[in-house]
Amino acid sequence: MIALAASAWYLPETSLAVAELPELATLPEAERATCAALGIDRVPADDSLTAAELAARAGRRALAAAGLDAGAVDVVLTVEPRAPQTLVSSEATRLQAMLGAGRAMAFSVGGLGCASLTPALLAASGLLRADPDLANVLVLHGSKPATPGRYRHPVTVNGDSGGALLLRRQGNLRIRDILLETNGAYADLFRVEYRDEEFARWREVCTDPAAYSFRLAVETRNRLRALVARLLARNGLSPADVGCYLTQNLSTAAFRNWSEALGVPIAKACFENLARCGHLGPNDVFFNLASARETGEFGGRAVLLNISPAAAWSALLVTTGTGTAHEL
């Protein structure tokens, strides 16, 4: 078990209407129709900010909310961006320096696309269990599209955001259990060819649309159903014991599919954030949790779901207070 001491977000003040995205003019009519049906109205966007700057702004807000000086951070754990500003250099230690967390150790995790937050939480949990001298782990991510285009056919539209989670051993909001599964058969389903290409020509391509729309969709329904059943069973809970199911923001169609697979409604916070922000990568699920807490939709127990076409699937149990649960 680990606790969420503070969370914070930075979304640019400027935004783009999805209907006015410049790349839509270059797409076939069928792809434009798919984009229009996603359920996304606008996305936050500021091309002047890098992923590191977005993450650092969120990190400063999280530290301020917790009343913690950057010098008291023990670990800066970065969820790696999809396309770093430069190769070879370290985004993790860059963020450490930007925040002034000089005594912290810094490293990054990733490789699972928008599900990459889950291994970051597992790493944070392991560190806090293994080393009694560690107290404060700051998980950061700056979400930027990997290419000049924000529409990822046929999946979603990416917005810009920074997210920060301050994790400790104890606290009222607890991440009680985490499950993660992966399947390397889909490792190359989406890709960006970048060698020998200038950035303006980078394009994300789905190498097998049928596999994404059918084979992976069916596997995702089965994986989520099994993951949630196992998560609840080993924590002594039934589906009715959880009043809030949150997931990442891809499309309203995805929400319907996942809701049907699980037999539970997806929280309203997800639909609202999807419409106004689009997909914020690994920041989505805890951003949605923060919204659900503000509106009262989170009743003290929630299941958070992450899916990546990499492919990866995860389920997290988040609760307030004390109670019987599987301990991380």
Secondary structure, 3 states (H helix, E strand, C coil): CEEEEEEEEECCCCEEEHHHCHHHHHCCHHHHHHHHCCCCCEEECCCCCCHHHHHHHHHHHHHHHHCCCHHHCCEEEEECCCCCCCCCCCHHHHHHHHHCCCCCEEEEECCCHHHCHHHHHHHHHHHHHHCCCCCCEEEEEEECCCCCCCEECCCEEECCEEEEEEEECCCCEEEEEEEEEECHHHCCCEEECCCCCCHHHCCEEECCHHHHHHHHHHHHHHHHHHHHHHHHHCCCCCHHHCCEEEECCCCHHHHHHHHHHHCCCCCHHHHHHHHHHCECHHHHHHHHHHHHHHHCCCCCEEEEEEEECCCEEEEEEEEECCCCCCCC
